[in-house]
């Protein structure tokens, strides 16, 4: 999952949001959480339904779009990576 571009790559694109994430645990890649207790707490929350996905309402989608635009204008939103220059091209395979 895209943690650094979560707002654009997940929330804005799919119009869903992750709810119930503990406030004392930073929203980062699980490999960066530091302790196994934090990772277990997130995993347990996802398993038992304390952390869950919700579909955004149209007014919430408009709020997210406005927030993304505001961040783009201020320069705080990280830019997407440039695609490979051979993206979409067929590649030769070695038949062995």
DRENLORO-678495 format. One line per field, with one value per atom (N, C-alpha, C): z, y, x; atom name; residue number from 0. Coordinates in Angstrom, 2 decimals, padded with zeros to 5 digits, always signed. Layout:
BEGIN
up = Z, ...
north = Y, ...
east = X, ...
atom = CA, ...
nr = NUM, ...
END
This chain:
BEGIN
up = +000.00, +000.00, +000.00, -000.61, -000.70, +000.55, +001.44, +002.68, +002.50, +001.72, +001.56, +000.68, -000.23, -001.11, -000.89, +000.33, +000.70, +000.28, +000.50, +000.19, -001.29, -002.16, -003.60, -004.14, -003.82, -004.41, -003.87, -002.68, -002.10, -001.92, -001.10, -000.74, -001.96, -002.69, -003.83, -004.98, -005.27, -006.40, -006.18, -005.01, -004.76, -003.94, -003.44, -002.64, -001.40, -000.73, +000.52, +001.52, +002.80, +003.85, +004.94, +005.51, +006.60, +007.91, +008.65, +009.91, +011.08, +012.24, +013.45, +013.72, +012.91, +013.13, +014.46, +015.37, +016.68, +016.54, +017.28, +017.16, +017.65, +018.57, +019.11, +018.23, +017.16, +016.23, +014.93, +014.47, +013.23, +012.03, +011.06, +009.85, +008.86, +009.00, +008.15, +007.74, +006.85, +006.45, +007.70, +007.83, +009.03, +009.33, +008.31, +008.57, +009.30, +009.36, +010.03, +011.38, +011.86, +013.12, +014.34, +014.21, +015.33, +016.16, +016.83, +017.71, +017.17, +017.49, +017.06, +017.71, +018.90, +019.56, +018.73, +018.12, +017.27, +016.04, +015.43, +014.25, +014.61, +015.74, +016.18, +016.47, +017.05, +017.36, +016.08, +015.06, +013.78, +013.14, +013.13, +012.54, +013.27, +014.59, +015.37, +015.09, +014.99, +014.70, +013.34, +012.35, +011.03, +011.06, +011.82, +011.91, +012.62, +013.73, +014.53, +014.16, +013.17, +012.69, +013.36, +014.25, +014.87, +013.87, +012.93, +011.84, +010.57, +009.81, +008.68, +007.60, +006.40, +005.27, +005.17, +004.84, +004.59, +003.24, +002.57, +001.31, +001.63, +000.95, +001.21, +000.55, +001.21, +000.67, -000.32, -001.23, -002.22, -001.62, -000.50, +000.12, +000.69, +001.19, +001.70, +000.55, -000.59, -001.77, -002.21, -002.20, -002.56, -001.60, -000.31, +000.69, +000.42, +000.08, -000.21, -001.46, -002.50, -003.72, -003.43, -002.60, -002.23, -001.44, -000.53, +000.27, -000.61, -001.58, -002.50, -003.31, -003.81, -004.59, -003.73, -002.48, -001.58, -001.34, -001.13, -000.89, -002.14, -003.32, -004.56, -004.74, -004.47, -004.62, -003.64, -002.43, -001.43, -001.59, -002.39, -002.63, -001.58, -000.68, +000.37, -000.06, -001.18, -001.66, -002.48, -002.15, -002.89, -004.32, -005.24, -006.65, -006.99, -007.95, -008.36, -009.07, -008.99, -009.64, -011.15, -011.84, -013.29, -013.76, -014.74, -015.21, -015.97, -016.04, -016.81, -018.25, -018.92, -020.31, -021.24, -020.79, -021.62, -021.15, -020.39, -019.89, -021.06, -021.06, -022.09, -023.34, -023.39, -024.55, -024.31, -025.40, -025.30, -025.08, -024.32, -024.03, -024.63, -025.16, -025.72, -024.61, -024.86, -023.90, -024.54, -023.71, -024.18, -024.03, -025.14, -025.07, -024.78, -023.60, -023.21, -023.32
north = -001.17, +000.00, +001.24, +002.28, +003.54, +004.37, +004.45, +005.21, +006.68, +006.99, +008.38, +009.16, +008.48, +009.13, +008.56, +008.17, +007.55, +008.40, +009.70, +010.58, +010.54, +010.54, +010.55, +009.14, +008.23, +006.89, +005.98, +006.23, +005.36, +006.11, +007.17, +007.86, +008.52, +009.32, +010.03, +009.08, +008.14, +007.24, +006.27, +005.61, +004.58, +005.08, +006.31, +006.93, +006.10, +005.63, +004.89, +005.46, +005.20, +005.69, +004.63, +004.51, +003.58, +004.25, +003.64, +004.20, +003.33, +003.96, +003.23, +003.06, +003.68, +003.58, +004.25, +003.58, +004.18, +005.49, +006.50, +007.83, +007.86, +006.98, +006.99, +006.23, +005.58, +004.86, +005.65, +006.05, +006.83, +006.00, +006.67, +006.00, +005.92, +004.87, +004.64, +003.18, +002.86, +001.48, +000.63, -000.54, -001.36, -001.69, -001.73, -002.01, -000.85, +000.31, +001.48, +001.76, +000.87, +001.11, +000.98, +000.29, +000.23, -001.03, -001.25, -002.42, -003.40, -004.66, -005.71, -005.54, -004.93, -004.70, -003.79, -002.77, -001.87, -002.61, -003.41, -004.18, -005.14, -005.82, -006.76, -006.04, -004.85, -004.09, -003.70, -003.30, -002.97, -004.23, -005.32, -006.56, -007.07, -007.03, -007.46, -006.57, -005.25, -004.32, -004.59, -004.92, -005.24, -006.56, -007.53, -008.83, -008.75, -008.00, -008.00, -006.86, -006.05, -005.03, -003.68, -003.49, -002.17, -001.18, -001.68, -000.88, -001.41, -000.52, -000.96, +000.12, -000.30, +000.62, +001.09, +002.36, +002.90, +003.61, +003.50, +004.21, +005.66, +006.60, +008.02, +008.49, +009.41, +010.06, +011.15, +011.57, +012.58, +013.87, +014.33, +015.55, +015.32, +014.11, +013.78, +013.70, +013.17, +013.10, +014.51, +015.42, +016.82, +017.44, +017.12, +017.62, +017.09, +015.80, +015.18, +015.82, +016.01, +016.65, +018.05, +018.80, +020.15, +020.09, +019.12, +018.97, +018.60, +017.71, +017.32, +018.54, +019.31, +020.50, +021.52, +021.69, +022.62, +022.18, +020.88, +020.37, +020.49, +020.26, +020.41, +021.86, +022.78, +024.20, +024.65, +024.08, +024.48, +023.72, +022.66, +021.90, +020.85, +020.56, +019.57, +018.15, +017.99, +016.67, +016.11, +014.90, +014.31, +014.02, +014.21, +014.02, +012.54, +012.11, +010.70, +010.40, +009.14, +008.74, +008.75, +009.05, +009.05, +007.59, +007.26, +005.87, +005.51, +004.23, +003.77, +004.19, +004.46, +004.90, +003.77, +002.53, +001.43, +000.90, +001.69, +001.25, +001.05, -000.08, -000.37, -001.03, -001.22, -001.85, -003.35, -004.10, -005.55, -005.86, -006.91, -007.32, -008.69, -008.84, -010.14, -011.13, -012.33, -013.41, -014.39, -014.91, -015.95, -017.27, -017.96, -019.29, -020.31, -020.91, -021.87, -023.26
east = +000.84, +000.00, +000.89, +000.41, +001.15, +000.90, +001.88, +001.70, +002.03, +003.07, +003.47, +002.49, +001.81, +000.84, -000.56, -000.86, -002.14, -003.33, -003.27, -004.39, -004.75, -003.75, -003.98, -004.18, -003.24, -003.25, -004.35, -004.84, -005.86, -007.18, -007.15, -008.40, -009.04, -008.27, -008.86, -009.19, -008.33, -008.53, -009.68, -009.71, -010.72, -011.90, -011.81, -012.88, -013.21, -012.16, -012.28, -011.29, -011.56, -010.66, -010.56, -009.37, -009.13, -009.51, -010.42, -010.92, -010.45, -010.32, -009.99, -008.51, -007.66, -006.21, -005.89, -005.17, -004.86, -004.10, -004.51, -003.90, -002.46, -002.11, -000.74, +000.25, -000.24, +000.63, +000.66, +001.85, +001.92, +001.46, +000.84, +000.37, +001.52, +002.31, +003.48, +003.50, +004.42, +004.63, +004.89, +004.25, +004.45, +005.91, +006.76, +008.17, +008.85, +008.21, +008.78, +008.12, +007.26, +006.56, +007.45, +008.56, +009.49, +009.38, +008.25, +008.14, +007.11, +007.31, +006.40, +005.03, +004.99, +003.70, +002.81, +003.39, +002.61, +002.08, +002.94, +002.53, +001.41, +001.55, +000.50, -000.80, -000.71, -001.92, -002.67, -001.93, -002.54, -003.14, -002.39, -002.88, -004.12, -004.10, -005.27, -006.48, -006.24, -007.33, -007.96, -007.15, -007.68, -008.46, -007.95, -008.62, -009.96, -010.02, -011.25, -012.21, -011.86, -012.79, -012.69, -011.72, -011.55, -010.95, -010.15, -009.62, -010.29, -010.92, -011.73, -011.78, -012.16, -012.31, -013.75, -013.94, -015.29, -015.30, -016.44, -016.66, -016.99, -016.35, -016.58, -017.88, -018.55, -019.75, -019.30, -020.19, -019.81, -019.25, -019.80, -019.27, -017.87, -017.61, -016.28, -015.27, -015.71, -014.84, -014.45, -015.41, -015.13, -014.12, -014.25, -013.29, -011.89, -011.80, -010.50, -009.90, -010.70, -010.21, -009.67, -010.38, -009.93, -008.63, -008.51, -007.29, -006.10, -006.32, -005.25, -004.80, -005.76, -005.42, -004.67, -005.10, -004.42, -002.98, -002.77, -001.41, -000.54, -001.14, -000.38, +000.07, -000.85, -000.53, +000.55, +000.54, +001.53, +002.86, +002.85, +004.07, +004.37, +003.42, +003.67, +003.32, +002.66, +002.29, +003.44, +003.89, +005.01, +004.57, +005.51, +005.19, +005.23, +004.39, +004.43, +005.75, +006.15, +007.38, +007.21, +008.28, +008.27, +008.22, +007.35, +007.30, +008.58, +008.88, +010.03, +009.88, +011.00, +010.91, +010.47, +010.49, +010.02, +008.66, +007.93, +006.62, +005.67, +004.98, +004.00, +004.58, +005.89, +006.50, +006.63, +006.55, +006.73, +008.20, +008.44, +009.81, +010.07, +011.25, +011.63, +011.89, +011.50, +011.79, +012.75, +013.62, +014.53, +013.82, +013.61, +012.99, +014.06, +014.00, +015.02, +014.49
atom = N, CA, C, N, CA, C, N, CA, C, N, CA, C, N, CA, C, N, CA, C, N, CA, C, N, CA, C, N, CA, C, N, CA, C, N, CA, C, N, CA, C, N, CA, C, N, CA, C, N, CA, C, N, CA, C, N, CA, C, N, CA, C, N, CA, C, N, CA, C, N, CA, C, N, CA, C, N, CA, C, N, CA, C, N, CA, C, N, CA, C, N, CA, C, N, CA, C, N, CA, C, N, CA, C, N, CA, C, N, CA, C, N, CA, C, N, CA, C, N, CA, C, N, CA, C, N, CA, C, N, CA, C, N, CA, C, N, CA, C, N, CA, C, N, CA, C, N, CA, C, N, CA, C, N, CA, C, N, CA, C, N, CA, C, N, CA, C, N, CA, C, N, CA, C, N, CA, C, N, CA, C, N, CA, C, N, CA, C, N, CA, C, N, CA, C, N, CA, C, N, CA, C, N, CA, C, N, CA, C, N, CA, C, N, CA, C, N, CA, C, N, CA, C, N, CA, C, N, CA, C, N, CA, C, N, CA, C, N, CA, C, N, CA, C, N, CA, C, N, CA, C, N, CA, C, N, CA, C, N, CA, C, N, CA, C, N, CA, C, N, CA, C, N, CA, C, N, CA, C, N, CA, C, N, CA, C, N, CA, C, N, CA, C, N, CA, C, N, CA, C, N, CA, C, N, CA, C, N, CA, C, N, CA, C, N, CA, C, N, CA, C, N, CA, C, N, CA, C, N, CA, C, N, CA, C
nr = 0, 0, 0, 1, 1, 1, 2, 2, 2, 3, 3, 3, 4, 4, 4, 5, 5, 5, 6, 6, 6, 7, 7, 7, 8, 8, 8, 9, 9, 9, 10, 10, 10, 11, 11, 11, 12, 12, 12, 13, 13, 13, 14, 14, 14, 15, 15, 15, 16, 16, 16, 17, 17, 17, 18, 18, 18, 19, 19, 19, 20, 20, 20, 21, 21, 21, 22, 22, 22, 23, 23, 23, 24, 24, 24, 25, 25, 25, 26, 26, 26, 27, 27, 27, 28, 28, 28, 29, 29, 29, 30, 30, 30, 31, 31, 31, 32, 32, 32, 33, 33, 33, 34, 34, 34, 35, 35, 35, 36, 36, 36, 37, 37, 37, 38, 38, 38, 39, 39, 39, 40, 40, 40, 41, 41, 41, 42, 42, 42, 43, 43, 43, 44, 44, 44, 45, 45, 45, 46, 46, 46, 47, 47, 47, 48, 48, 48, 49, 49, 49, 50, 50, 50, 51, 51, 51, 52, 52, 52, 53, 53, 53, 54, 54, 54, 55, 55, 55, 56, 56, 56, 57, 57, 57, 58, 58, 58, 59, 59, 59, 60, 60, 60, 61, 61, 61, 62, 62, 62, 63, 63, 63, 64, 64, 64, 65, 65, 65, 66, 66, 66, 67, 67, 67, 68, 68, 68, 69, 69, 69, 70, 70, 70, 71, 71, 71, 72, 72, 72, 73, 73, 73, 74, 74, 74, 75, 75, 75, 76, 76, 76, 77, 77, 77, 78, 78, 78, 79, 79, 79, 80, 80, 80, 81, 81, 81, 82, 82, 82, 83, 83, 83, 84, 84, 84, 85, 85, 85, 86, 86, 86, 87, 87, 87, 88, 88, 88, 89, 89, 89, 90, 90, 90, 91, 91, 91, 92, 92, 92, 93, 93, 93, 94, 94, 94, 95, 95, 95
END
